[in-house]
Amino acid sequence: MKLTTRGHYSVKALLDLSLQPPTQPVSVTAIARRQELPAPYLEKLLLELRRAGLVDSVRGAQGGYRLAKAPDQISLGQILEAVGETIDPLPRHQPQMEQAEDWVTFTVWRRLHQKLKEALYSISLEDLYYDARSWQAAQGEDASFVV
């Protein structure tokens, strides 16, 4: 599995939102500026995340986006799924019944896929936030919190 730009930008945007007061919406422009992301592309990703129920949008001059759930209730797997990331490590493969080694390989990859999926759904946005904060603290006070 490779984290593409879509997944990476989505995680960065949601981590940014997790730093903001939960009742105050944040503009796409503000997130894009802080995280050094292209605003038009970020807007499209946030719309997908809204459809998945991970963020809420607020219209108006003071509008923007905010998390729809607490950071500990949003998993990395949910974020990636919302923006169309696949977590399938192999293309669909059907083993040939007459070859035992093909079945063994298929079974190993299927089990690894299941473990990967479980891991992605067990890592919360809150976990990522604390990991990023720990890294920042280890870098010293001069490190910015661009994730």
C-alpha positions in Angstrom: 0.0 0.0 0.0 1.3 3.5 -0.9 -0.2 6.6 0.5 -0.9 8.9 -2.4 -1.2 12.6 -2.5 -4.9 12.4 -2.0 -4.5 10.4 1.2 -1.6 12.5 2.5 -3.3 15.8 1.9 -6.5 14.6 3.5 -4.7 13.4 6.7 -2.8 16.8 6.9 -6.0 18.7 6.5 -7.8 16.7 9.2 -4.8 17.0 11.6 -4.9 20.7 11.0 -8.6 20.8 11.9 -7.9 18.7 15.0 -5.8 21.6 16.3 -8.6 24.1 16.0 -11.4 24.8 18.5 -14.2 22.3 17.6 -16.9 24.9 17.3 -15.0 27.3 15.0 -15.0 26.5 11.3 -11.7 27.0 9.5 -11.4 28.2 5.9 -9.9 26.1 3.2 -7.5 29.0 2.5 -6.2 29.0 6.1 -5.7 25.2 6.1 -4.0 25.3 2.7 -1.7 28.1 3.8 -0.6 26.5 7.1 -0.1 23.0 5.5 1.3 24.3 2.3 -1.4 22.6 0.1 -3.1 23.8 -3.1 -6.4 25.2 -2.0 -8.5 24.2 -5.0 -7.4 20.5 -4.6 -7.9 20.7 -0.8 -11.5 22.0 -1.3 -12.3 18.9 -3.4 -10.9 16.5 -0.8 -12.8 18.3 2.0 -16.0 17.8 0.0 -15.3 14.1 -0.1 -14.5 14.0 3.6 -17.8 15.9 4.2 -19.8 13.3 2.2 -18.1 10.6 4.3 -19.3 12.4 7.5 -15.8 13.2 8.8 -16.1 17.0 8.5 -18.9 19.5 8.6 -19.1 22.6 6.5 -20.4 25.9 7.5 -21.5 28.5 5.0 -21.0 32.2 5.2 -18.3 34.8 5.8 -17.1 33.0 8.9 -17.7 29.6 7.4 -15.3 26.8 6.6 -14.8 23.2 7.8 -14.6 21.5 11.2 -14.3 17.9 12.4 -17.7 16.2 12.5 -16.4 13.8 15.2 -13.9 13.9 18.0 -10.3 13.1 16.7 -10.3 9.8 18.6 -13.4 8.7 16.6 -11.8 9.2 13.2 -9.5 6.5 12.0 -6.8 6.6 9.3 -8.7 3.9 7.5 -11.9 6.1 7.4 -9.9 9.0 6.0 -8.3 7.0 3.3 -11.5 5.3 2.3 -13.3 8.6 2.2 -11.0 9.9 -0.5 -10.9 6.7 -2.5 -7.6 5.3 -1.4 -7.4 1.5 -1.8 -5.9 -0.6 0.9 -5.8 -3.7 -1.2 -2.2 -4.7 -1.5 -2.7 -6.9 -4.5 -5.0 -6.8 -7.5 -7.9 -9.2 -7.3 -6.3 -12.6 -7.6 -8.0 -16.0 -7.8 -5.7 -18.9 -7.0 -5.6 -21.9 -9.3 -7.2 -24.8 -7.4 -4.6 -27.4 -8.6 -1.5 -25.5 -7.3 -1.1 -25.6 -3.5 1.6 -23.0 -3.5 -0.8 -20.6 -5.2 -3.3 -21.1 -2.4 -0.6 -20.6 0.2 0.5 -17.3 -1.3 -3.1 -16.2 -1.8 -3.8 -17.0 1.9 -0.8 -15.2 3.2 -1.6 -12.0 1.2 -5.2 -12.2 2.2 -4.2 -12.4 5.9 -1.7 -9.6 5.5 -4.3 -7.5 3.9 -6.7 -8.1 6.8 -4.0 -7.1 9.3 -3.2 -4.0 7.4 -6.8 -3.0 7.3 -7.2 -3.6 11.0 -4.2 -1.5 11.7 -5.4 1.4 9.5 -8.8 1.4 11.3 -7.2 1.2 14.7 -5.0 4.4 14.3 -7.0 7.4 15.2 -6.6 11.0 14.2 -5.8 11.7 17.8 -3.0 9.1 17.7 -1.5 10.9 14.7 -1.8 14.2 16.4 0.1 13.0 19.5 2.8 11.4 17.3 3.2 14.7 15.4 3.4 16.7 18.6 6.0 14.3 20.0 8.1 14.7 16.9 7.7 18.5 17.1 8.8 18.5 20.8 11.8 16.4 19.9 12.8 18.9 17.2 12.7 21.9 19.7 10.7 25.0 19.9 11.6 26.2 16.4 9.8 23.3 14.6 6.6 24.3 13.0 3.6 22.1 13.1 3.2 21.4 9.4 2.2 17.8 9.2 
